């Protein structure tokens, strides 16, 4: 997994616990989960802009 072994992941997790503290980890995980869900939802939804008319020569579609 990304070229990281078990001990490397343990060390990274220990550093995260030292920096953020044990009480902050659930909030941090929840925030990351919401961000990932929002990103995936944004990729799945179509854009709200007008449809792309690539064959019209003028910007307003007339002429």
C-alpha positions as a Markdown table, in Angstrom:
| # | Residue | x | y | z |
|---|---|---|---|---|
| 1 | Unk | 0.0 | 0.0 | 0.0 |
| 2 | Unk | 1.8 | 3.1 | -1.3 |
| 3 | Unk | 5.1 | 1.4 | -0.5 |
| 4 | Unk | 4.6 | 1.9 | 3.3 |
| 5 | Unk | 5.1 | -1.0 | 5.7 |
| 6 | Unk | 3.4 | -1.7 | 8.9 |
| 7 | Unk | 5.9 | 0.0 | 11.1 |
| 8 | Unk | 5.9 | 3.1 | 9.0 |
| 9 | Unk | 2.1 | 3.4 | 9.3 |
| 10 | Unk | 2.4 | 2.9 | 13.1 |
| 11 | Unk | 5.0 | 5.7 | 13.4 |
| 12 | Unk | 2.8 | 8.0 | 11.2 |
| 13 | Unk | -0.2 | 7.3 | 13.4 |
| 14 | Unk | 1.8 | 7.9 | 16.6 |
| 15 | Unk | 2.9 | 11.3 | 15.2 |
| 16 | Unk | -0.7 | 12.2 | 14.4 |
| 17 | Unk | -1.8 | 11.3 | 17.9 |
| 18 | Unk | 1.0 | 13.4 | 19.4 |
| 19 | Unk | 0.2 | 16.4 | 17.2 |
| 20 | Unk | -3.6 | 16.4 | 17.4 |
| 21 | Unk | -4.3 | 14.5 | 20.6 |
| 22 | Unk | -6.6 | 11.6 | 21.2 |
| 23 | Unk | -9.7 | 13.8 | 21.8 |
| 24 | Unk | -9.4 | 15.5 | 18.4 |
| 25 | Unk | -9.0 | 12.4 | 16.3 |
| 26 | Unk | -12.8 | 11.6 | 16.0 |
| 27 | Unk | -13.5 | 15.2 | 14.8 |
| 28 | Unk | -10.6 | 15.0 | 12.4 |
| 29 | Unk | -11.8 | 11.7 | 11.0 |
| 30 | Unk | -15.4 | 13.0 | 10.7 |
| 31 | Unk | -14.2 | 16.2 | 8.9 |
| 32 | Unk | -12.1 | 14.1 | 6.4 |
| 33 | Unk | -15.0 | 11.8 | 5.7 |
| 34 | Unk | -17.3 | 14.7 | 5.0 |
| 35 | Unk | -14.7 | 16.2 | 2.7 |
| 36 | Unk | -14.2 | 13.0 | 0.8 |
| 37 | Unk | -18.0 | 12.5 | 0.4 |
| 38 | Unk | -18.4 | 16.0 | -0.8 |
| 39 | Unk | -15.7 | 15.6 | -3.3 |
| 40 | Unk | -17.1 | 12.4 | -4.7 |
| 41 | Unk | -20.6 | 13.9 | -4.8 |
| 42 | Unk | -19.2 | 16.9 | -6.8 |
| 43 | Unk | -17.6 | 14.5 | -9.3 |
| 44 | Unk | -20.8 | 12.6 | -9.8 |
| 45 | Unk | -23.2 | 15.6 | -10.2 |
| 46 | Unk | -23.5 | 17.3 | -13.6 |
| 47 | Unk | -22.4 | 20.9 | -13.8 |
| 48 | Unk | -25.2 | 23.5 | -13.2 |
| 49 | Unk | -24.1 | 25.7 | -16.1 |
| 50 | Unk | -25.8 | 25.9 | -19.5 |
| 51 | Unk | -25.3 | 23.1 | -22.0 |
| 52 | Unk | -22.2 | 23.3 | -24.2 |
| 53 | Unk | -23.1 | 24.3 | -27.8 |
| 54 | Unk | -19.8 | 23.6 | -29.5 |
| 55 | Unk | -21.2 | 24.0 | -33.0 |
| 56 | Unk | -22.5 | 27.6 | -32.7 |
| 57 | Unk | -20.1 | 30.3 | -33.7 |
| 58 | Unk | -21.3 | 33.1 | -31.5 |
| 59 | Unk | -21.3 | 33.1 | -27.7 |
| 60 | Unk | -25.1 | 33.7 | -27.4 |
| 61 | Unk | -26.0 | 30.9 | -29.8 |
| 62 | Unk | -27.5 | 33.2 | -32.5 |
| 63 | Unk | -25.9 | 33.2 | -35.9 |
